[in-house]
Amino acid sequence: MSYLSLLKKEKNMEYDTLINNGLLISMAQGLPVVEDGAVLIKDGVIKACGKANEFFGVNVKNRIHADRKIIMPGLINCHTHLPMSMFRGLADDLPLDVWLNDHIFPAEAKHVNPESVEKWSRHSCIEMLLSGTTTCCDGYFHEERVAKAVMESGIRAVTGQGVIDFPAPGVADPKENVREAIGFVKRFKDASPRLSPSIFCHSPYTCSKETLIKAKKAAVDLGVLFQIHVAETRNEINLVQGLGKLSVIKYLDSIGILDEKTLLVHSVWIDDSDIDVIKKSRASVVHCPESNMKLASGIAPVPKLIEKGVPVGLGTDGCASNNDHDLFAEMDTAAKLHKVALLDPCVMDARTTLKMATIKGAKAIGLDHITGSIEKGKSADIVLVDMDKPHVTPMYDPFSTLVYSSKASDVSLVMVDGKVLVQEGKIL
């Protein structure tokens, strides 16, 4: 709806912010591009968007000029372990089992505590905001301190309390793992409109069948997202007990884990029949290409998943296995990885990839009614990307420029819920 249409209904209304004179890429249906675009905001909500000349005369408190900038939705990082930025670069160039068992698990046992979790979660939030990410989906331990850092930072987040059948930070007795997760969700369900608590089971090989069923039932009863690492490595099928002849995906489906509120992280080692199961269950998938590449886990069949209509979001994973939260770099990697893997330069085109990092990512974590695109009624989670730089000039196609040329450092302004959190490339 344009401002001209609004004016007839809301005469003399004073709005909070008008972003104008930028190249508007809303990521709405059809992926329209509006030159000299504008977005009108009040009370943290998008009231209208369209051509800037439709908004002359609007009564507004704050005007943000977006000349030579792209106006776009904030990016959605669908899989993070925010506190693990404390382990960035700790153990690189190692196999996954050695990396986890000999380095990460011992480091977590020694260094993970409520204070370190909060400190490094705040650090990760700053890193994401500076690089244009306005929403993330996290899973870790001491998640109440992650939630505290998230709420203070201003970012939007799904925060999942970790469940694992071993003594874990904050949960010394594994028998209490699901109870602790339930308690976390109840404590934070109404803590902030920007925070969505969830339950995060680490994996099918670190959680028993009983734990998985119990945790999923709790998530269903509480109406929250259920997250789980799945089919990340070729050897995972040999680590999960009770599979029989089932694949990991079919095993999870057989015990009632898969539904529209299940987020399957990685999903690398799956076949066509697994994809059919995922599609039928309406579960979503998160693709973490840089983490999977670095740990030599493999390449997820993302083009097939997308072709089947499975919602697929993009994630960085934790900084211990990536080593950053840069979704611009992740988009570039994702698009190129599948082209070379399939020897097809046409797969994972720029528009498809950008959707994964915005509206499709929002859908994967259940927030597409709130964020992921610039549309009337959605939260004003918006970023401005500077196009007045040599490495993005000339710009023939803004989607290609964003995916293949733009950098995180090109983000000049970030707002969440209409509140400016980054301005001129600096955190506020």
Phi, psi and omega in degrees: 000131180280166177296326179302321178290320180296323186303326180291332183263331188233064180295141177065015178289136173259125181260164184277312188217142170234118172264122185220166176065034174242170175277108187272117173244100190277340187062021173283175180309129180089352179051055179292148175240126183242114174285146185052051182274167180211153178226129181253133189229139172215134179054037176079004184243143176286120181265331179191158174209153182167210179285141183300326183290349176281349187252012176299135178089357179294139179273108188221144181284320188226127177249129177246116182273127185247033179304135179058031177227154172267132172262121184213164176294151173298150181284153182245113177265105191276356176207113178222159165234085192306316183294342186285001171296342176293343181251017179302119178079006182296316184214094182254163174061047181226154173297154185303315183294319177292317179302313182288304190286324185264344185232303187289310180301314177298321179295320178297318180299327184272322193247345183275119177211171184305320182291315181292324178298314180294316182300311186279338171293318177298319178302314180294322178298318178298315180301316181292315181299317180297335181258014172091007177272124180252348180218139175223161176238114189246154173212124179192196180250165190052042188293343176295330178280330172297313180300321179298314179296320179299311183296323180289328184286330182098354179286160174265142185204148162261126183240120184251123175287127184291141176234127181207147184272042175219159173303130185229162177306121180085348180225081185292327181258111181303337179295342182262005189300313181288322178300319178296320179295319178298317179298320179298312181300315181296322181290329188248004185298327181241023184287326182199141177294344178269356185245129176237104180290153179210181178243131185238101173279129187302309182188166177291343180262351174250357177233129179291167177304316182297317180295316179301313181296316181295317181292319179295318178300319178297317179297319179296313181299325182271350179070037183239167179291141175248120181251148177201136168291136182209139175051043182283323183235161179298326185276354185302325182298335179274351182262340183273124181278143175086013181289321188065234179262007182279149168285170180298318179297314181293327176297311179298322178293322183293336180256013171083025183274329188272125171200189186291349177250029176248130179249113183264110185270130179087287179050050183279307186265072177230153180247186184299322180291326175295319179299321177297321179295316179299314180301312182297325182282343183071019175288165179243164183232146172245128179262125180237072190298318184291320176296315179297323178291314185296323180268006179054040181282331182129187182239119179292144180281061187297315178304322178292319178299314180295318179301325179280352179091014177284129176295123180236123176255175182244137179223154178269340192069189181280161182291348177285341183234018183236293027236040180209178178247036186268103182282339174295315177295323181295322177297312180302315179296314183300315182296316185282325181302313184286331176297314182285328180293323182261359183053043182222107182289353184267344181285158179050055177296168187300320181295316178299317182293318179294326176297321177301325183271359180228261190293321179290325175296319177299319179295320182300326181257012173078024182239017183291345175280349183250318190215183178101345177206162178261098182216152179306131177095345178273161177295146181278075174259095194226144174233152173249132181244124185288126178253007183263055181222152183301322186285355175241018181239132357281167179242102178275324182222114184297329178294314178297320180298315181296320184279320189256342185240323186291154179236161178303326182289351177280348180288121183256332181216140178225130172230145175232129184055033178080358180262127180285122181250335176229131179222133183053038177074012182236141181289137177263000000 
